[in-house]
């Protein structure tokens, strides 16, 4: 590959990216010499950047035997009981499910698909599932259905019901770029009718507007669920929920688990601290902000632009007005856009100017 030629093409299409350094102060950010409200983060409840919450946590663990490094894969040993406590939190809230901690949502999705992707299994994946799933599917049998289209999923299930011993449907409950919800009840019904299994990635829905994610909120049973601890929970890591046999199978076959050092005990302890703290008032404030901006039913509010250049220009204009909202461009998304990520630690009045600008456009 001629990387210089490739970089030249990227720049010509206004899709060049670079790493950025910023200072975070609660809901605010200082970046490119500007101070602004941070509407670019997945810290939906303002937990990751809450200094007083961090101080309370550090005081709580000051005299506990909790370290900043795990030292080994969990198959070698677990450095303290924080992992088991974290998994128990999920086990207690999801009947007939057993939790297993992974280093990230990416590694959990990749591990699951890699482990189950044999010749007898077909994956049917929503067109907009996360890159972690797409990367793993490259070595598996898979077909993709139109985004959130139950009819297209039904067509694929009908076509393939007798060709494989097992079909697993992959979707997200809340999509990170479009901010829209999957029709989970329809997908569940189809899976039951065709004896397929349902895997739901709850990365962006868990602990945001609904404490336990969209499956729980809508009363839909998923066979497998993925929760990240790095977004609304404000920490690091992920938890995969499945039946006991699947959990045991992953422990013995998932290379991402077997050959990776576990997340640090302090990360597991932070997740335990957050999950056992009442953030209901923040949830309600987040809901108010979603209703006020009215671009989406979720905290993820996309604003589609004509092209990459217009997305970059609008992002720059908003930064001048005190809002940090980055432009997302191909190949991350097909249509260039601003991805407005609402948060619970700002007041609705702080969004008034933003709404005014977007309404004018």
C-alpha positions in Angstrom: 0.0 0.0 0.0 1.2 3.5 -0.9 0.4 5.2 2.4 1.4 8.6 1.2 -1.0 8.4 -1.7 -3.7 7.1 0.7 -3.1 10.0 3.1 -3.3 12.5 0.2 -6.7 11.1 -0.8 -8.0 11.2 2.8 -6.9 14.9 3.1 -8.4 15.8 -0.3 -11.8 14.4 0.8 -11.7 16.4 4.1 -11.6 13.1 6.1 -8.1 13.4 7.6 -8.0 12.8 11.4 -5.5 13.5 14.1 -5.2 12.9 17.8 -6.3 15.8 20.0 -5.3 16.8 23.5 -7.8 18.4 25.8 -8.4 19.4 29.4 -11.6 18.2 31.1 -13.4 20.0 33.9 -16.7 18.3 34.6 -19.0 18.9 31.7 -16.6 21.4 30.1 -13.6 21.0 27.9 -10.7 23.1 26.8 -9.6 22.2 23.3 -7.9 24.0 20.4 -7.6 27.0 22.7 -11.3 27.2 23.3 -13.4 26.5 26.4 -16.7 24.8 25.6 -19.5 22.5 26.9 -18.3 18.9 26.1 -21.0 17.4 23.8 -18.6 14.8 22.3 -18.3 12.3 25.2 -19.9 9.0 25.9 -19.9 10.1 29.5 -23.7 10.4 29.4 -24.3 10.9 33.1 -21.2 13.0 33.8 -19.7 10.3 36.0 -16.3 9.9 34.5 -15.5 13.6 34.8 -17.0 14.2 38.3 -14.2 15.2 40.6 -16.2 15.0 43.8 -17.4 11.5 42.9 -13.8 10.5 42.2 -12.7 11.9 45.6 -15.5 10.0 47.4 -14.4 6.8 45.7 -10.7 7.2 46.5 -11.6 7.9 50.2 -13.7 4.7 50.2 -10.9 2.5 48.9 -8.0 4.2 50.6 -7.6 1.3 53.2 -8.7 -1.5 50.9 -6.4 -3.9 49.2 -7.1 -2.6 45.7 -4.4 -2.0 43.1 -4.0 -0.3 39.8 -2.8 -3.4 37.9 -4.3 -6.9 37.7 -1.0 -8.6 37.1 -2.4 -11.5 35.2 -5.2 -12.9 33.1 -8.2 -14.0 35.3 -7.5 -17.6 34.2 -4.2 -17.3 36.2 -5.7 -15.5 39.2 -8.0 -12.7 40.2 -6.4 -9.9 42.1 -9.1 -9.4 44.8 -12.8 -9.9 45.0 -13.9 -6.8 43.0 -14.4 -8.9 39.9 -16.7 -11.3 41.5 -18.7 -8.5 43.2 -19.1 -6.8 39.8 -20.3 -10.0 38.1 -22.7 -10.7 41.0 -24.3 -7.3 40.6 -25.4 -8.3 37.1 -26.3 -11.9 38.0 -28.7 -10.6 40.7 -30.5 -8.3 38.2 -30.8 -10.5 35.2 -32.5 -13.9 35.9 -30.9 -17.0 34.4 -27.8 -15.0 33.2 -24.2 -15.2 34.3 -21.8 -12.3 33.8 -18.3 -12.4 32.5 -16.0 -9.4 32.5 -14.0 -8.5 29.4 -11.4 -5.7 28.8 -13.7 -3.8 26.5 -16.9 -4.0 24.5 -14.7 -4.5 21.4 -12.9 -7.5 22.8 -16.2 -9.0 24.1 -18.0 -8.7 20.8 -15.0 -10.0 18.9 -14.5 -12.9 21.3 -18.1 -14.1 21.2 -18.4 -14.1 17.5 -15.0 -15.7 17.0 -15.8 -18.5 19.5 -19.2 -19.3 17.9 -18.3 -18.7 14.3 -18.1 -22.3 13.1 -19.4 -24.0 10.0 -22.7 -24.8 11.6 -23.5 -21.2 12.7 -24.8 -18.3 10.7 -24.8 -14.7 12.0 -27.4 -12.3 10.8 -26.2 -8.8 11.6 -27.9 -5.4 11.4 -26.2 -3.3 8.7 -25.0 -0.8 11.3 -23.6 -3.0 14.0 -20.4 -1.9 15.6 -17.0 -2.4 14.0 -16.0 -5.0 16.6 -18.7 -7.3 15.3 -17.9 -6.6 11.6 -14.2 -7.3 12.2 -15.0 -10.7 13.8 -17.6 -11.6 11.2 -14.9 -11.6 8.5 -14.0 -15.1 9.6 -17.5 -16.4 10.1 -20.6 -17.2 8.1 -22.8 -14.1 8.0 -25.3 -12.0 6.2 -26.5 -8.5 6.9 -30.0 -7.2 7.0 -31.2 -3.6 6.4 -30.9 -1.4 9.5 -33.7 -2.0 12.0 -35.7 -3.8 9.3 -37.6 -6.7 10.8 -39.0 -7.7 7.3 -35.5 -8.0 5.9 -34.4 -10.1 8.9 -37.5 -12.3 8.5 -36.5 -12.9 4.8 -33.0 -14.0 5.7 -34.2 -16.2 8.5 -36.7 -17.9 6.1 -34.0 -18.4 3.5 -31.4 -19.9 5.9 -33.5 -21.7 8.6 -32.6 -25.2 7.2 -29.0 -24.5 6.2 -27.4 -24.1 9.6 -27.7 -25.8 13.0 -27.7 -22.4 14.7 -28.5 -18.8 13.7 -27.6 -15.9 15.9 -29.0 -12.4 15.2 -26.7 -9.5 16.1 -28.0 -6.0 16.8 -27.5 -3.0 19.1 -30.2 -1.7 21.3 -29.2 1.9 20.7 -27.0 2.8 17.7 -24.1 5.1 18.5 -24.1 7.2 15.3 -27.8 7.5 14.5 -29.2 7.5 18.0 -32.0 5.2 17.1 -33.4 2.2 18.9 -33.7 -1.4 17.5 -37.2 -2.9 17.3 -36.2 -5.5 19.9 -39.7 -6.9 20.5 -40.0 -7.6 16.7 -36.6 -9.2 16.6 -37.3 -11.4 19.6 -40.6 -12.6 18.1 -38.8 -13.5 14.8 -36.0 -15.3 16.7 -38.6 -17.4 18.6 -40.5 -18.2 15.4 -37.3 -19.4 13.6 -35.6 -20.8 16.7 -32.7 -18.3 16.4 -30.7 -16.7 19.2 -30.6 -12.9 19.9 -27.4 -11.1 20.8 -28.0 -7.4 21.9 -25.1 -4.9 22.3 -26.4 -2.5 25.0 -23.2 -0.4 25.1 -24.9 3.0 24.6 -28.1 2.3 26.4 -27.0 0.7 29.6 -27.1 3.1 32.7 -28.1 6.1 30.5 -31.8 6.8 30.2 -32.6 3.3 31.5 -30.6 1.8 34.3 -30.4 -1.7 33.0 -30.7 -1.0 29.2 -33.3 -1.3 26.6 -34.0 -5.0 26.8 -35.0 -4.8 30.4 -36.9 -1.5 29.9 -39.0 -3.0 27.0 -39.4 -6.5 28.6 -37.5 -8.2 25.8 -35.5 -11.4 26.6 -32.1 -11.5 24.8 -30.1 -14.7 24.8 -26.8 -12.7 25.1 -26.3 -9.1 26.2 -23.2 -6.9 26.1 -22.8 -4.0 28.6 -19.9 -1.6 28.6 -18.5 0.1 31.7 -16.8 2.8 29.7 -19.7 5.0 28.7 -22.6 5.9 31.0 -20.9 4.1 33.9 -17.8 6.3 33.4 -15.2 3.6 33.8 -13.5 0.9 31.8 -14.2 -2.7 30.7 -17.3 -4.6 29.6 -19.6 -7.4 30.9 -21.1 -10.1 28.7 -24.3 -11.8 30.0 -25.1 -15.4 28.8 -26.2 -18.7 30.2 -23.8 -20.7 32.4 -22.7 -23.0 29.6 -21.8 -20.1 27.3 -19.9 -18.4 30.1 -17.9 -21.6 30.7 -17.3 -22.0 27.0 -16.0 -18.4 26.6 -13.7 -18.8 29.6 -12.1 -21.8 27.9 -12.1 -20.6 24.3 -12.1 -16.8 24.1 -8.6 -15.8 23.2 -9.3 -12.1 24.1 -10.0 -13.2 27.6 -7.4 -16.0 28.0 -4.5 -14.0 26.6 -5.2 -10.6 28.0 -4.3 -9.2 31.4 -7.6 -8.5 33.3 -8.9 -5.0 33.7 -7.3 -3.4 36.8 -8.9 -4.2 40.2 -9.4 -0.4 40.7 -11.5 -0.3 37.5 -13.7 -3.1 38.8 -14.0 -1.4 42.1 -15.0 1.9 40.4 -17.7 0.1 38.5 -19.0 -1.4 41.7 -19.0 2.0 43.4 -20.9 3.7 40.5 -23.4 0.9 40.0 -24.3 1.0 43.7 -24.8 4.8 43.8 -28.1 6.5 43.1 -28.0 8.6 40.0 -31.7 8.8 39.4 -31.8 12.6 39.5 -29.1 12.7 36.8 -31.1 10.3 34.6 -34.1 12.6 34.8 -32.0 15.6 33.9 -30.6 13.7 30.9 -34.1 12.9 29.8 -35.1 16.6 30.0 -32.1 17.5 27.8 -33.1 14.9 25.2 -36.7 16.2 25.1 -35.5 19.9 24.9 -33.1 19.4 22.0 -35.6 17.1 20.3 -33.3 15.8 17.6 -33.6 12.2 18.8 -35.4 9.9 21.3 -32.0 9.1 22.9 -29.0 11.0 24.3 -27.3 10.6 20.9 -28.5 13.3 18.6 -27.1 13.2 15.0 -27.2 16.3 12.8 -26.7 15.3 9.2 -24.6 17.6 6.9 -24.3 17.9 3.1 -20.6 16.8 3.1 -17.5 16.5 5.2 -16.5 20.1 4.6 -19.9 21.5 5.8 -19.7 19.2 8.9 -16.2 20.5 9.7 -17.3 24.1 9.3 -20.4 23.7 11.5 -18.3 22.0 14.2 -15.9 24.9 14.1 -18.8 27.4 14.3 -20.2 25.6 17.3 -16.9 25.6 19.1 -16.7 29.4 18.6 -20.1 29.5 20.3 -19.1 27.4 23.3 -20.0 23.9 22.2 -17.6 21.1 21.4 -19.3 18.8 18.9 -16.9 17.0 16.5 -17.7 16.3 12.9 -17.9 12.6 12.0 -17.0 11.7 8.5 -16.5 8.6 6.2 -15.6 5.9 6.7 -16.8 6.1 10.3 -20.3 7.1 8.9 -21.7 7.1 5.4 -23.3 10.5 5.8 -21.1 13.3 7.4 -22.7 14.6 10.5 -22.3 16.2 13.9 -22.9 13.7 16.7 -24.3 15.6 19.7 -23.8 13.6 22.8 -26.1 14.9 25.5 -25.1 14.5 29.2 -26.8 14.7 32.6 -24.5 17.2 34.2 -25.6 20.2 32.2 -28.8 22.2 32.5 -31.3 22.5 29.7 -30.7 26.3 29.5 -27.1 25.6 28.5 -28.4 24.0 25.3 -30.6 27.0 24.3 -28.0 28.6 22.0 -27.1 25.3 20.4 -30.8 24.7 19.6 -31.1 28.2 18.2 -28.1 27.7 15.8 -29.3 24.3 14.6 -32.9 25.5 14.0 -31.5 28.4 11.9 -29.6 25.9 9.8 
